[in-house]
Amino acid sequence: MKRSAGILLYKKENNRFLVLLAHFGGPYWDKQDKGAWSVQKGIVEKEEKVLDAAKREVAEETNLEITNNISFLAARKVAKNKLAIMFYSYFDGDISSFKSNTFQMEWPKKSKQLMEFPEMDKIKWFPLEEAKEYIHPTQRFFIDKLEEQLTREHK
């Protein structure tokens, strides 16, 4: 089974929690908004530690460096043959240096022309409730888990 790992970044502002989500890049997601946002995550490479993969993916997809404590949040099967392992960390740093790695695909389809696109084309802070509407449906579980965790930690 393939494993993916990521870190759900959060902060508290004006007495409410916000999470940082990234919008999928490329032509398929270009005009989509709700359901087109994601936690920064990706495939764990062979012989790579899960937490190291999560940190690498955040760096590749956002250009952000996480220096605060990182804690395990949850793991869940998100596809027939894919397990997502999620961590969380407080992050209140500057996101203006956002830059994502890129991928190539044939575009337009059947044009035999390779185009390069950012894996993630923007990042944005969302209040928890709003994040549940905008995150890809397979990842909403992780927003719910983070909300439960933060409620327990900040009673």
Secondary structure as UniProt FT lines:
FT   STRAND          2..13
FT   TURN            14..15
FT   STRAND          16..24
FT   TURN            27..31
FT   TURN            34..35
FT   STRAND          37..38
FT   STRAND          40..43
FT   TURN            46..47
FT   HELIX           50..62
FT   STRAND          71..79
FT   TURN            80..81
FT   STRAND          82..90
FT   TURN            96..97
FT   STRAND          102..106
FT   TURN            109..110
FT   STRAND          114..118
FT   STRAND          120..127
FT   HELIX           128..134
FT   HELIX           137..139
FT   HELIX           140..153
//
